[in-house]
């Protein structure tokens, strides 16, 4: 059976959280989510810890293959686990609205930097 797209199960609440909490508090909440999913002994999210704790985030319907795909998509350093930064980046990548907002914020920051430079 082919893996389902993990994004199809993901309700994008991050833009609402970002708007209500602000950037710093949103990162703090993502850190709390990381803490729920991580392997306490290893300090990273492993396949086993993700599978064991995924129901806490409403992801109980994801197959093992879906969970592996999520890990692989977020694993930048190739250690088959997600550290805190990789997890936060993955959550942003799974949120199309926040990705678009991030692009706009970057463009605005660059424009301001150019204005300040001249």
C-alpha positions in Angstrom: 0.0 0.0 0.0 1.4 3.4 -1.0 2.1 5.9 1.7 -0.4 8.6 2.2 0.8 12.2 2.1 1.3 13.1 5.8 0.2 16.7 4.9 -3.3 15.3 4.0 -3.8 14.5 7.8 -2.3 17.8 9.0 -4.7 20.5 9.9 -2.7 23.7 9.4 -3.1 25.5 12.8 0.3 27.1 12.8 -0.8 30.4 11.1 -3.4 30.9 13.7 -1.0 30.1 16.5 1.6 32.5 14.9 -0.9 35.3 14.7 -2.1 34.8 18.3 1.2 34.0 20.0 3.8 35.9 17.9 7.0 34.4 16.6 8.9 33.7 19.9 5.9 32.1 21.6 5.2 30.0 18.5 8.8 28.7 18.5 8.3 27.9 22.2 5.1 26.0 21.5 6.8 24.0 18.7 9.5 23.2 21.3 6.8 21.8 23.6 5.5 19.7 20.7 9.1 18.5 20.1 9.4 17.5 23.8 6.2 15.5 23.6 7.5 13.5 20.6 11.2 13.1 21.5 12.9 10.1 22.9 13.8 11.3 26.4 17.0 9.3 26.6 18.3 10.4 23.2 16.9 14.0 23.1 15.7 13.6 19.5 12.6 12.4 17.8 13.2 8.8 16.6 10.8 6.6 14.6 10.0 4.7 17.8 9.3 7.8 19.8 7.2 9.4 17.0 5.2 6.2 16.6 4.7 5.9 20.4 3.7 9.5 21.0 2.0 10.5 17.7 -1.5 10.0 19.2 -0.7 12.9 21.5 -0.9 15.2 18.4 -3.7 13.4 16.6 -1.5 11.5 14.2 -2.6 8.0 15.2 -3.9 7.3 11.7 -0.6 7.6 10.0 1.1 4.4 8.9 4.6 3.4 9.7 5.5 4.4 6.2 4.0 7.9 6.6 5.9 8.4 9.9 9.2 7.3 8.2 8.5 9.8 5.4 8.0 12.6 7.9 11.3 11.7 9.6 13.1 11.5 6.3 11.7 14.8 5.0 12.8 16.7 8.1 16.1 14.9 8.7 18.8 17.3 7.3 21.8 15.7 8.9 21.0 12.1 7.9 21.0 10.6 11.4 17.5 9.1 11.0 16.1 11.4 13.8 14.9 14.9 14.2 16.5 17.4 16.5 14.7 20.4 17.8 15.7 22.7 14.8 14.8 20.0 12.2 11.4 19.5 13.8 10.6 23.3 13.8 11.7 23.6 10.2 9.6 20.6 9.3 6.5 22.1 11.0 7.0 25.3 9.0 7.5 23.4 5.8 4.2 21.5 6.4 2.4 24.9 6.8 2.0 26.4 3.3 0.6 29.6 4.8 3.5 30.1 7.1 6.0 29.4 4.3 4.3 32.1 2.2 4.3 34.5 5.2 8.0 33.7 5.8 8.8 34.7 2.3 7.0 37.9 2.7 8.7 38.7 6.0 12.1 38.0 4.5 11.3 40.3 1.5 10.2 43.0 3.9 13.3 42.6 6.0 15.6 42.7 3.0 13.8 45.8 1.7 14.2 47.5 5.0 17.9 46.5 5.2 18.5 48.0 1.7 16.7 51.2 2.8 18.8 51.4 5.9 22.0 50.8 3.9 21.4 53.7 1.5 
